[in-house]
Amino acid sequence: MLVRFGLGLFLATTAASAAFAAPMTAEEKAVLQQQCAGDFTNFCMGLPPEDGPETKACFEKNMSKLSPGCQNAIQAYKKKG
């Protein structure tokens, strides 16, 4: 549950950033959560869920290490914006 909350917060924070300029739909958020939950656990688990900027930075730092599904979900959303 903590992972989902932290990942949701990351995605909400990221959606407001320049990288993700367009508003995120509930469906897009669900896809990103599904595809990236394991990556959050593997790379960013030590971060408090309320710390959005650090979580976002963690994902950006580890982009090349993220699972293909997570990378694809992030890239698909970036292309939309």
N, C-alpha and C positions, 0 to 999 in steps of 0.2 A: 504494500500500500504506500509506504514511504517513497519507493522508487517511482511509482506512478504519479504521486504528487509532485516529486522533484522534476520528473520528466515533463509533466504538464506545465509546471512553472517555467521550465527551460523553454518549452515550445511557445508559451505565451510571451515570454520576454523576447525570444528570437523573432517572433512574428512582428513585433513592434520595431525591430531593427531595420537598418537600411538593406541588409542582405535579404530580408523577407519583407518587401515593401507592401505587398497586397495583404488585405485581411485574410486570416486563416479561417476556413470553414470548419465546422464540427467534424466533417468527414476527413478532411486533411489532417486535422489534429489527431483523430483516432488512428489514421494510417501511420503517422509519425510515431505515436506512442507505441503502437504494436511493433513497428519495425525497429525502434531504437531503445526499447526498454532494457534489453540485455546489454546494449552498449553503455547505457547510463550506469548500470550495475558494474560493468567491467572497468570503466574508465573514470567515472565521476562519483562513485558511491560515497566517498568520504565527505562530499560537499553537503552542507545543510540544504534541505529542499527550499528554504525561503531565500536562498542566495542566488537569484537569477543570473546576474552578470558573471559570477564565477562558473556557474554551470554552463552557460553559453560559451564562455572562453574555453572550458574543458572540451566541449564538443568540437569547437573550431580547432583547437590544438591537436586533437586526436582524429581529425577528419579522415586521414589516410589509413587509420587503423580500424575505423568503424566497419561494421558488417556491410556487405554489399546492399542488403535490403535497406538499411538505415541511410547509407550514402545515396542510394537511388531515390528514396523518399524525400530527402532534403534537397537533392538536385532538382527533382521534379517540381517541388514547391518553389524553389528559387527561379526556375524557368517561367513559372506562371506569373511571377511578379514582374 
